[in-house]
Amino acid sequence: MKVLVATEKPFAPVAITGIREVVEHEGGELVLLEKYTDRQQLLDAVAGVDALIVRSDKVDAAVLDAAKQLKIVVRAGAGYDNVDLAAASAHGVVVMNTPGQNSNAVAELVFGMLLMQVRRRFSGKAGTELKGKTIGLYTYGNVADNVARIAQGFGMHVITYLYCCPIPVREGVECVSSPAELFEKSDIVSLHIPLTPDTREFVNRAMLERMKPDAILVNTARKEVVSEADLLAVMQERPAMAYVTDLLPDAHAEFEAKVPDRYFSTPKKMGAQTAEANINAGIAAARQVMAYLKNGDETFRVNR
């Protein structure tokens, strides 16, 4: 059983050590392709492997065509839109993610960015507090559950709309009847939706205009779920609305030029960029790979 870890952005060395221990303990062989700079390197590396572990690396039909023996792909993280599910299914390849492993890291980032914004970038100007504010979580899953936990610690009121709900809603979290109600009632809206045809640019002018004039939109999900053109236009019409994200917008330069004090983006996706999340997701991926190869365990399968 040959397992390839292919990562343009490598796992931490301690994570690789843990992955290797899991794979070799179960009788597998670990192969590494790290910091590759050419797609052909990936196509060459997947030939002859039984399993593939990736982070944000793109796994499309070309990769699957090159991987004649491939049985399973595990995306170490929650989102999996970098993997072509239809192509994987057509090739008879199981695809999994590792839900929950990065959740606390993403949730802490939400509050790091929020605190920076409400305290006016720590510029010395008077800001506001999070206590007593309403934060709306759209939708509710592992990350949102951790956001809710931290928000309650700040003394915030937490509401959510159940687009889908893989886990029980935390005690004290109010469920509202529609996304529109959530956007209307929230001082802060935090996005936790996957990218699907239905969610692409879901946050458009119609939804943004339902928000309070001084609301803050937080996006640690996918940049494509927000219409950047609509958001920029509405923010210019509402001089107190803010946007913080770890997903660098295509219109980053325009946001910085037109709404500089009310917009912040990290230079690259940062939600899972902690040592703990890196280790957790990598080792979970290895365990899921070996459980599938040895026992056919499909617990975290996301394609059919």
N, C-alpha and C positions, 0 to 999 in steps of 0.2 A: 504494500500500500504506500504509494508515493504521494506526499502532500507538498504542494508548492505554495509558499507565501510570496506573493508578488505585490510589492508596494513601492510606488514612486516616493511616498512619504513613509519611511520605515517605522516599524514599531520600535519602542525603546529596547535596548539590549536585554534588560531584565525580562521584558515581555517575550522576546524571542527565546530566551532560556526556558521560560515556562511553557511556551508552545512546544519546544523541542522535547521537553520532559514528557508532556502529555502524549505526543505522537509516538515517541520511541518506546514509552512504557507500554503502549498498546500494539507494539510490533511494527510500527510504520517507519517510513524514512522521510525526513524533512529536507526540502530543497528551498533555497532562498534566492529571490531575485529582488534586490533592493536598489532604490535610487536609479532605476533604469531610465534612460533618456530617449530611447527609440522604441516605437511600438513593435518593431520586428523582434526585439529582444523578448517581449512578452509572448509573441506568437511562437517563437522558437522554444521558450521555456515550458509552455503548457503541453507540448507534445510528450506523451508518455506518462502523464501524471493522473492520478485517480481523484485528487481533490485539489481545490484552489481556494486559498484564503486571500481576500483583498480588503483594502480600506475604501478609498474613493476611486479606485482604479476602474476603468471602463471595461466591462465584460460584455461584448456584443457578439453578433453572429460570426464575425471573422475569428474571434478568439475561440469560440465554441467549435468552429470548423477545424481549427488547428489542434484541438484537444480531443483526439480520437478516443482516448480511454477515460475521459473525465466523467465522473459520476455525481459530483457535488461541488457547488460554489458556496462559500459562506462569506458574506459581507460583514466584517467586524465593525458593527455599529447598528443603529436602528434603521436609518434610511437605506433603501436599496434601489433607487432609481438609476444608479450607475450600472445595473445589471439588466440586460434585456431578458425579461421573464419569458416572453413568448418564444424567443429563440432558444432559451434554455429548455423549455418544455418540449419544443420540437426536436431537440437533440437528446431528450430523455435525461436531462441533467436536473437534479434537485437544487433549488436555491434556498438559502436560509439567511436570516439576519441574527443579530445577537441583542434582542430587546432588553433594555434595562441596564446594560453594562455602562453606558455613558451618561445615564440620566442625571445623576447628581452633579456631574461636571457641567452639563448644559444648564441645569437649574441655577447653579451658583453663578454662572456667567450672566444669566438673565438679571440677577440682582446686582452684580458688579456694574453692568451697563446702566441699569436703572438708577442706582445710587449716584453714579457720575452725572447722569442727566438731571435728576431732581435737585441736586446740589450745585447746579450751574457750573459743571466741569471743575469744581473745587477752585473757582476763580476768586473767591472772597465775597461774591455777590450773594444776597439772601436767596435761599432756595425754598423747597417744600419738603415735607416728610412723607414717608410711605404709610405710617400708621393712620388707620381710618379710611384709607383709599380702597376702592374696589378694583380688583384685578380680575379680568376675564380671561379664561383659558380656553382656547379653541384649537384642538379639542382635548379630551382627557385620555392620557396614557401614562407611561412610566415617567417621562420628563415632566409633564404637567402635574403629576402627583407630587413630585419633589418640589416643584415650584409652589404648589399649594402648601406643602409642609413649611417651607421657608417663609412664605407670605403670612401664614398664620402666626409664625414667630414674631413678625414685624407688627402684628395687630391689624392686618388687612382683612377685608372681606373678600372672599374668593367665590367666584361664580364660574360655571362652565356650561357649555352646550355639548351634548353627547352625540357628535358626528359618528363616532364609534367608541366603544369603551371596552378595551381588553382587560381592564382591571377595575376593582370596586372603587367607587368615588369615596374619597376621604371624608370622615365625619366633619361636619361644619361647612362643607362646600355646597353651595346652592346650585341646583341645576335649573337652567332657564329653558324656555320653550323654543327658541330659535336663535340662529346666529345674529339676526338683526337685533333681538333683545339684548344679547350679550354686548354687542358693539355700542348700543345706546346707553347701557347702564354702567359701563366700565370707565374708570379713570385711566386704566392701563389695559391694553389688550395684548396678550402674549400668544403668539402663534405656535401651535404644535401639531400641524397637519402634514400628512405626507403629500408629495407631489403626484397628482393623478390628473387625468383629463378634466375631472370635475373641479379640482382645486386650483388648477392653473389660473392665475390672475383673479382668484376668488375675491381678494381684497382689492376691489375696484372703487371707482368714484361713488357708486351707490352705497357701498358698505362704509367707506371712509366718511361720507357726509352724515352718517348716523352717529359717528363718534362725537364726544364732547369737544368743544372748541380747543381746550387745552390738554386733550388726551395724548397719551404716549403709546405708540405702536412698537412692539418688540417682536423681532423676527429671528428666531434661531432654528427655523424649520427648513425652508427652501426659498431662495430668492424669487423663484418663478411663481410663487403663490400670491405675490403682490404685483399689481400693475404699477410699475415705477412712474410712468407718465402721469397716471391719475394721482398717485401719492404726492408727487412733486407739485402738481397743480393745486391740490387741496391744501397742502402745507403753505403754499404762497398766499392762498386766500385766507388761511387761518394762522395768524402770526404767533400763536402759542402752541400749536401742535408739534409733536416731536416724533422722531423715528430713530431707533437704535437697533443694530443688527450685527451679526458676525458673518454675514453673507454679502460680500462686496457687490453693490449694485452695478449694473452696466452703466447707469447714469451717475456714477459716483462723483465725477467732476462737476456735474450740474448741481447735485445736492450740496456739495461743498461750497459752490459759488453762490447759490441762491438762498440756502437756509443753513448757513454754517453753524450757528449756535444751537440748532435744534435737530441736528443730524449727526450720527456717529456710526461708523462701520470699522470693524477690525480689518486689517489688510488681507486676511484669509480666514477661512472658517476655523473658529476657535473653540466651539462648544465641547468637543471631546479631547481637546489638547491639554490633558493633565496626565501625569504619570500614572495615577490610579486608573483612570478610564482606559488608557492605552493598554495597560496590563490586563485589566478585567476583560476587555473586549477581545483581545488576542487569545487569551487562554480559553475563554468561553467558545470562541470559534474553533479552536483546536479540539476541544471536548466534543463539540457538536459534530465535527467532521468524523472523528473516530467512532462516536456512537452510531453514526449512520453507516459507515463502512463496515463496522463489525456486527451491528445489531439491527440495522434498518430503521433506527429511530428518526422519525420525521417531525419531531415536536415543533420545531421552529420553521418549518417549510413555508415559503411565501408564494410558490408557484404550483400549478397543477397541470 
